[in-house]
Amino acid sequence: MLVEDEEDIRAVAELALEAVGGFTLQACGSGASALENLDAFKPQLILLDVMMPQMDGPSTLRAIRERPEFRNTPAIFMTAKVQPEEVREYLAQGAVDVIPKPFDPMTLSEKIRDIWQKLS
C-alpha cells in the first residue's frame, strides 16, 4: 500500500512499483483513505509519506497499528526530512526504514525489496 498526498509523486511511485517492480499496489491519497482501504486490500507492506495534511504518516501508522491484524505489517516512511535525529524518530515510531525523497523511480522497487528481505 502506498500512502502519498501529492498526486505527481503518487503517480511516479505507482509506475515505479507496479510497472518497474511488479508489485500489486493500492495507492491512497491520504491517511484516511489508507484506513478505509486497509481491510479490503490487506497490505503486506505500507509505504507512507510523512508529511500529509489532516493525518500525517506517523498518525496514520499509529491508527494502522491499533488494528490487531496490521500491528506487525512493515511500514516504510518516505520523506525529505532525513536528518539522523528525524530518521531515529521515524524508526522509534514503528517504521522499519526510511526512504529519502526525492527517490529514484528506477530503483524504488529494488530498495523496497532490499528492506523487505532484511526483515525476513
C-alpha positions in Angstrom: 0.0 0.0 0.0 1.3 3.5 -0.9 0.0 6.5 1.0 1.1 9.8 -0.6 -0.9 13.0 -0.8 1.0 14.6 -3.7 -0.6 13.3 -6.9 2.5 13.7 -9.0 4.7 11.8 -6.6 2.0 9.1 -6.1 1.8 8.6 -9.9 5.5 8.3 -10.2 5.7 5.9 -7.3 2.8 3.8 -8.6 4.5 3.5 -12.0 7.8 2.6 -10.4 6.3 0.0 -8.1 3.8 -1.6 -10.5 5.4 -1.3 -13.9 9.1 -1.5 -12.9 8.8 -3.5 -9.7 5.9 -5.8 -10.5 4.2 -5.0 -7.1 0.4 -5.2 -6.7 -0.4 -1.8 -5.3 -3.2 0.1 -3.6 -2.4 3.8 -3.8 -4.1 6.2 -1.3 -4.1 10.0 -1.3 -4.5 10.4 2.4 -4.2 8.6 5.7 -8.0 8.4 6.0 -8.1 6.7 2.6 -5.5 4.2 3.7 -7.5 3.3 6.8 -10.6 2.9 4.6 -8.9 0.6 2.2 -6.8 -1.4 4.7 -9.2 -4.2 5.4 -10.1 -4.8 1.8 -6.5 -4.6 0.4 -4.7 -6.3 3.3 -1.2 -4.9 2.5 1.9 -6.9 3.2 3.9 -3.7 3.4 2.9 0.0 3.7 4.9 2.9 2.2 3.9 6.1 3.9 4.6 9.8 3.2 5.5 11.5 6.4 4.1 15.0 5.7 0.4 14.9 4.7 -2.5 17.3 5.6 -5.0 16.3 8.2 -3.4 12.9 9.1 0.4 12.7 8.7 2.3 9.5 8.2 3.1 8.9 11.9 -0.5 9.4 12.8 -1.7 7.1 10.0 0.8 4.4 11.2 -0.5 4.7 14.8 -4.0 4.2 13.6 -3.0 1.2 11.5 -1.2 -0.3 14.5 -4.4 -0.1 16.5 -5.8 -2.8 14.3 -4.5 -6.1 15.5 -4.3 -7.7 12.1 -1.9 -4.9 10.9 0.1 -4.5 14.1 3.1 -6.1 12.6 2.7 -5.1 8.9 6.1 -3.5 7.9 5.9 0.3 7.2 8.4 2.4 5.5 8.3 6.2 5.7 9.1 8.3 2.6 10.2 11.9 3.4 12.6 14.7 2.5 13.2 15.2 6.2 16.1 12.7 6.7 18.4 14.2 9.3 19.7 11.5 11.6 17.6 12.5 14.5 14.5 12.6 12.3 15.2 9.1 11.0 15.7 7.8 14.5 12.3 9.3 15.5 10.6 7.6 12.5 12.1 4.3 13.5 11.1 4.8 17.1 7.5 5.4 15.8 7.5 1.9 14.2 8.8 2.3 10.7 11.2 -0.4 9.6 13.1 2.0 7.4 13.0 5.5 5.7 13.3 6.2 2.0 14.5 9.8 1.2 12.6 12.0 -1.2 13.2 12.6 -3.9 13.5 9.0 -4.7 14.8 7.4 -7.9 11.8 5.7 -9.6 14.0 3.2 -11.4 15.4 1.9 -8.1 12.5 2.4 -5.7 11.1 -1.2 -6.0 14.6 -2.6 -5.6 15.2 -0.5 -2.5 11.8 -1.8 -1.1 12.7 -5.4 -1.8 16.1 -5.0 -0.1 14.4 -3.6 3.0 11.8 -6.3 2.9 14.4 -9.1 2.6 16.3 -7.7 5.7 13.1 -8.3 7.7 13.0 -12.0 6.9 
